[in-house]
Amino acid sequence: MQMLTKFESKSNRVKGLAFHPTRPLLAASLHNGSVQLWNYQMGTLVDRFDEHDGPVRGVAIHPTRPLLVTGGDDYKIKVWDIRPQNRKCLFTLNGHLDYVRTVQFHHEMPWIISASDDQTIRIWNSTSRNCIAILTGHSHYIMSAFFHPKEDLVVSAAMDQTVRVWDISSLRKSPSRSTAMGTGGPPGAAGTFDAFDSFSTVKYVLEGHDRGVNFASFHPTLPLIVSGGDDRQIKLWRMSDNKAWEVDTCRGHFNNVLSVLFHPKHELIVSAGEDKTIRVWDMAKRSAIQTFRREHDRFWVLVAHPELNLFAAGHDNGLIVFKLERERPAFTVYQDQLYYIRDKYVRQYDFNSQADNGLLSVRKLGSAYIQPKTLAYNPAERCVLVTTTSDNGLFELASLPRDTAGEAKDLNTEGKRGPGSSVVFVARNRFAVLDKTNQTIEIRDLNNTVTKVVKPPVQTNEIFYGGTASLLLSTATSVVLFDIQQQKSLAEINSPPVKYAVWNTDGSTVALLSKHTITLANKTLSHSSLIHETIRIKSGAWDDIGVFVYSTLNHIKYALPQGDNGIIRTLDQPVYLARIKGKNIHCLDRSARPRTITMDPTEYKFKLALVRKNYDDVLKIIQTSNLVGQSIIGYLQKKGFPEIALHFVQDKKTRFELALECGNLDVAMETARALDRVELWSRLAEQALAQGNHKIVEVAYQKTKNFDKLSFLYVATGSSDKLAKMQKIAASRKDPLSRFHNALYAGDIEARISVLRDVDMLPLAYLTAKSNGLEELAQDILRKAGKTEADLEDLPSISQSRLSPPKVVTPTTSLVWPQIATTENFFEKALVDGRLPAAPEASYVKDLDEMVDEGGSGGENAGEEEEEGDWGLDEPEEEAAAEEEEEEAGAAATEGVSELELWVRNSPFAADHVAAGSFETAMQLLNRQSGVVNFEPLKEMFLATYRAAHIYFSPNPALPPLQLHLRRNPEVSSPTRVLPVGRTVKAAMDEFQSACKFVSANKLPEAITAFRALLHTILLTVATDQEEAQKLRELVTSTREYLLAMIVEETRRGLAADDHKRQLELAAYFTHCKLLPQHARNAFRTGIQAASKAKNYATAARFARRLVELNPDKALLAKAKDVIAAGDRNPRDAVEFDYDEYTDFDICAASLTPIYKGSPSVRCPYTGAAFQPQFKGMLDPLTQLTEIGAPASGLPTPR
């Protein structure tokens, strides 16, 4: 038996411990007053509670509810809520007059028991928060008190050298006890201690310890009690219905025994004491079978997990979580049979018939408390090799019975034993045994006779099967493939210490499992890949198609041969994988019982088919499954298959990225046209230029209004006519520098002179004219400058200028660089619909004449559009200069993180990114969260938000102004929480009220503008908590309804008076918008009026009935009743129109038509407005910002 440490922590002295029954949580109460909550599986501190004054000695977790109870030296008992979102102290129980030693929840009733140095045991009702019983009788400090796990009994241990068993059955039968006492009040309804005699009695007083008793506990199933005390003895007691007596005493501790308990599953007793040891005792023999010692730490508390094979012990410097035995069952698989060991019986399980039979008993192999470690099966001779870690390693060879129906026989009747820490079959009639001490490998036959002794070439810890007549030798840093016949190493591979080796069915690949790594290698160890996990790897098995499936503590995962891995499913408890067949995982659980788990292997089959280039399988998987998602697209990009992903992706942004990656300019062009964003056109221009497709470059430069690059492109391609047009565009834009460049490129000397004259650079204009022989023009410039030839006598003679653009040898306006012709790939041939239609070449280039307006208006528009690209915040030249100055001033200094960068890091709100000046990330957030694609309407708000978050002042006239950043939480100093000022939710709600005033005043155009502006404002509004975030979402919904209602009504008013059908439809839809009652009444009045004009009296009556439900004023109510009466007299409609009030519908915000329930529709990712499917991908007419049907995550919530 060995102590297998699973988790260890360092802290102050641990006085109390408690396991959570279902989750991997451990509560520890410390001597310094803290209570820690640990996740022992992940090794992390989940939380801590610090409300006790002084040491906390008792702690317990409720068996079914998320509650924790603690008791300490401050005489208080506290009950805590341990739910992750609400960890806090719920209430405090006061009443004890001295230290509280132990606390515990009852397994059924809402009771808490506590033991105290005030010589009393109290039982509390956790629901009423009252003390319902006080058990008195001990005459000294009571060190522990616990409920029986099934019966109405309590066992207590005290320093008066006694253990007492209390009968509390009457307490369960007396519901009035829950209110008989107030917290800390006197016991009993009559206010005297005698009142307790009727429901709690001392059933037994167990005397036998020579000193104080520190701990006593019940056996989980048997009528036994174990106790330990300061007399260094552990006593075992048995109970009957009318008496209890001492059975025996276990001696061995040489200091006080502080904690003792029964093993939950075996006939063992586990104890801990101040002698720095944990001891394990045999209940039957009353003798110690194992001792675990620490050098410097006394043990104070010991607990067992209620369900799992786990123990925890607290000592002077922390705690330790450990097991007393391995839980991995020994098993092996051959064809459709699973051979495994449970409860020391070799069993055979048939995967197909699920028949489970015992074959052989191995009870006498090694220690009774240590399970066998490995099991190897020889199908040729139908025999097994079983190994155990007892006595430094033992093995036994035995034949399995042919008849599986008989009773399992003991192994030692014909078994062949021997020492050996690692044993494995190497041939049909040979097996190898590793002697770790002498570092030899013995080859034995089936009679257990040594036929050969081999000296391994390296220090070997384990041996594994390595193929016929070969072994895998595991060292501390590597694995060696060793040939037994030739006695030489064939190959070596670096690896952490290997625990298990798993071969695939044909023996071509092996998985070497270490504690945290898996090495996949071929049979010669010449090719391998490494997979690393942060938590322990438990087991693994090969799929039929060559994928390795493995289990960790909390996941089942897969690994591809080249090293890619992923998650198949999560686990509540670890399992040990035996075989993978199709969608079934055959495994053993921790109790060694066979289980079958279903899984979906589609993802790893898809990835494996890609790696192996089995495109038929890839196509089949994509056509028959829902696999293609963001994770798979990312995998395809990462692994170099963007052209495959491109055929199956619908999202335009993703299609653009994939098209650029695989160089498909046609698809990139199409998606760029659809998205129409400046940054996308810029990237497309860069990629197209790299491929020499200047036609696409030209379109991209036109879209981004990059006129300077466009002019240079025309020079490079020899497009003289387009250069002339660029001159006109520059003139209309009133950009003298661009005019000069274009004139220079075109060789137009007079145009260059004209630019210089317009900007009053007359000397340069004169020199240009003079040097190019334009004498008349030069004289004209002199006259304008008020000079004469005599004034320029000292000017040296001017030679003829040779500056002229190069002549076009071969115009390439209509030519692009040639590319190697490629054939259609597999997917283009397989999926006709997957091919994208190529855009005609004529549509590439926009006619430049459209960019020039004859009257000059085009020039103004061009100038305005160019300004859109530059919001006036980035000044790269000045920033570069500033950076150089900073480097010179402080070369040795390390630059800290700027306030603006902290704002960007700390917030998911686009408004905070805008305030930090990070417009690009803000736009990305708005696109991901709300589907915004048109940012032009937000330009002014971006600038205003940025300006509002900063102030400037000059401390000294000689210094440049200082910039200060304004925070909305100035009281916060932590860098991870600082945030800028921003628009508040309250301000947004005030804007909504202001917009509603336009509705009341019947100013519909103004209302439409106000509600649309509010939707824009909300995008740059920040919520400080969850409540405000919810209000913001509700405000978006309300604003959308009002905006849609106003558009519907404004459209109706613009219709011809005789278009009764459409008038009626829009009036009816107006009534279905969710408005405030005062505005909804106006909608119904509009509907009544429109229906009455069209002589649709029945419809008018229905509108009137809905109006009555809104409780209008008396005058309006009377008119509504008149309309209802008229409708009842003449219940007919003269005009048929598209409206069904009895079926739920949404209003399409684009076509203003109904979308009835069950009909296909798409929605705005921001407002949720509904649209007909044909509008998908278009700009939302409500917001004028978002793309209809685009994916989005929604408005963010505060972190």
HELIX and SHEET records of a PDB file:
HELIX    1   1 PRO A   84  ASN A   86  5                                   3    
HELIX    2   2 SER A  169  ARG A  172  1                                   4    
HELIX    3   3 PRO A  175  THR A  179  5                                   5    
HELIX    4   4 PHE A  193  SER A  198  5                                   6    
HELIX    5   5 SER A  390  ASN A  392  5                                   3    
HELIX    6   6 LEU A  411  THR A  413  5                                   3    
HELIX    7   7 THR A  602  VAL A  611  1                                  10    
HELIX    8   8 TYR A  615  THR A  624  1                                  10    
HELIX    9   9 GLN A  630  LYS A  638  1                                   9    
HELIX   10  10 PRO A  642  LEU A  646  1                                   5    
HELIX   11  11 LYS A  652  GLU A  661  1                                  10    
HELIX   12  12 LEU A  665  LEU A  675  1                                  11    
HELIX   13  13 VAL A  678  GLN A  691  1                                  14    
HELIX   14  14 HIS A  694  LYS A  703  1                                  10    
HELIX   15  15 PHE A  707  THR A  717  1                                  11    
HELIX   16  16 SER A  720  ARG A  733  1                                  14    
HELIX   17  17 PRO A  736  ALA A  746  1                                  11    
HELIX   18  18 ILE A  749  ASP A  758  1                                  10    
HELIX   19  19 LEU A  762  SER A  771  1                                  10    
HELIX   20  20 GLU A  775  ALA A  785  1                                  11    
HELIX   21  21 GLU A  789  LEU A  792  5                                   4    
HELIX   22  22 PHE A  826  ALA A  830  1                                   5    
HELIX   23  23 VAL A  832  GLY A  834  5                                   3    
HELIX   24  24 GLU A  841  SER A  843  5                                   3    
HELIX   25  25 LEU A  848  MET A  851  5                                   4    
HELIX   26  26 SER A  857  GLU A  868  1                                  12    
HELIX   27  27 PRO A  876  ALA A  889  1                                  14    
HELIX   28  28 GLU A  899  ASN A  906  1                                   8    
HELIX   29  29 ALA A  910  ALA A  915  1                                   6    
HELIX   30  30 PHE A  919  SER A  930  1                                  12    
HELIX   31  31 GLU A  936  LEU A  938  5                                   3    
HELIX   32  32 LYS A  939  ALA A  948  1                                  10    
HELIX   33  33 VAL A  985  SER A 1000  1                                  16    
HELIX   34  34 LEU A 1004  LEU A 1019  1                                  16    
HELIX   35  35 GLN A 1026  ARG A 1053  1                                  28    
HELIX   36  36 HIS A 1060  THR A 1071  1                                  12    
HELIX   37  37 PRO A 1077  LYS A 1093  1                                  17    
HELIX   38  38 TYR A 1097  VAL A 1108  1                                  12    
HELIX   39  39 LYS A 1114  ARG A 1129  1                                  16    
HELIX   40  40 PRO A 1173  PHE A 1175  5                                   3    
SHEET    1   A 4 LEU A   4  LYS A  10  0                                        
SHEET    2   A 4 GLY A 318  LYS A 323 -1                                        
SHEET    3   A 4 PHE A 311  HIS A 315 -1                                        
SHEET    4   A 4 PHE A 299  ALA A 304 -1                                        
SHEET    1   B 4 VAL A  14  PHE A  19  0                                        
SHEET    2   B 4 LEU A  25  LEU A  30 -1                                        
SHEET    3   B 4 VAL A  35  ASN A  39 -1                                        
SHEET    4   B 4 THR A  44  PHE A  49 -1                                        
SHEET    1   C 4 VAL A  56  ILE A  61  0                                        
SHEET    2   C 4 LEU A  67  GLY A  72 -1                                        
SHEET    3   C 4 ILE A  77  ASP A  81 -1                                        
SHEET    4   C 4 LYS A  88  LEU A  93 -1                                        
SHEET    1   D 4 VAL A 100  PHE A 105  0                                        
SHEET    2   D 4 TRP A 111  SER A 116 -1                                        
SHEET    3   D 4 THR A 120  ASN A 125 -1                                        
SHEET    4   D 4 ASN A 130  THR A 136 -1                                        
SHEET    1   E 4 ILE A 142  PHE A 147  0                                        
SHEET    2   E 4 LEU A 153  ALA A 158 -1                                        
SHEET    3   E 4 THR A 162  ASP A 167 -1                                        
SHEET    4   E 4 THR A 201  GLU A 207 -1                                        
SHEET    1   F 4 VAL A 213  PHE A 218  0                                        
SHEET    2   F 4 LEU A 224  GLY A 229 -1                                        
SHEET    3   F 4 GLN A 233  MET A 239 -1                                        
SHEET    4   F 4 ALA A 244  ARG A 251 -1                                        
SHEET    1   G 4 VAL A 257  PHE A 262  0                                        
SHEET    2   G 4 LEU A 268  GLY A 273 -1                                        
SHEET    3   G 4 THR A 277  ASP A 282 -1                                        
SHEET    4   G 4 SER A 287  ARG A 293 -1                                        
SHEET    1   H 5 PHE A 331  TYR A 334  0                                        
SHEET    2   H 5 GLN A 337  ARG A 342 -1                                        
SHEET    3   H 5 TYR A 345  ASP A 350 -1                                        
SHEET    4   H 5 ASP A 356  SER A 361 -1                                        
SHEET    5   H 5 LYS A 409  ASP A 410  1                                        
SHEET    1   I 4 THR A 374  ASN A 378  0                                        
SHEET    2   I 4 CYS A 383  THR A 388 -1                                        
SHEET    3   I 4 LEU A 394  SER A 399 -1                                        
SHEET    4   I 4 LYS A 416  PRO A 419 -1                                        
SHEET    1   J 4 SER A 422  ALA A 427  0                                        
SHEET    2   J 4 ARG A 430  ASP A 435 -1                                        
SHEET    3   J 4 THR A 440  ASP A 445 -1                                        
SHEET    4   J 4 VAL A 450  VAL A 454 -1                                        
SHEET    1   K 4 GLU A 462  TYR A 465  0                                        
SHEET    2   K 4 SER A 470  SER A 474 -1                                        
SHEET    3   K 4 SER A 478  ASP A 483 -1                                        
SHEET    4   K 4 LYS A 488  ASN A 494 -1                                        
SHEET    1   L 4 TYR A 500  TRP A 503  0                                        
SHEET    2   L 4 THR A 509  LEU A 513 -1                                        
SHEET    3   L 4 THR A 517  ASN A 522 -1                                        
SHEET    4   L 4 SER A 528  HIS A 532 -1                                        
SHEET    1   M 4 ILE A 537  TRP A 542  0                                        
SHEET    2   M 4 PHE A 548  THR A 552 -1                                        
SHEET    3   M 4 HIS A 555  ALA A 559 -1                                        
SHEET    4   M 4 ASN A 565  THR A 570 -1                                        
SHEET    1   N 3 TYR A 576  LYS A 581  0                                        
SHEET    2   N 3 ASN A 584  LEU A 588 -1                                        
SHEET    3   N 3 PRO A 594  THR A 598 -1                                        
SHEET    1   O 2 HIS A 950  PHE A 953  0                                        
SHEET    2   O 2 LEU A 962  HIS A 965 -1                                        
SHEET    1   P 2 PHE A1145  ILE A1147  0                                        
SHEET    2   P 2 PRO A1154  TYR A1156 -1                                        
SHEET    1   Q 2 VAL A1162  ARG A1163  0                                        
SHEET    2   Q 2 ALA A1170  PHE A1171 -1                                        
END                                                                             
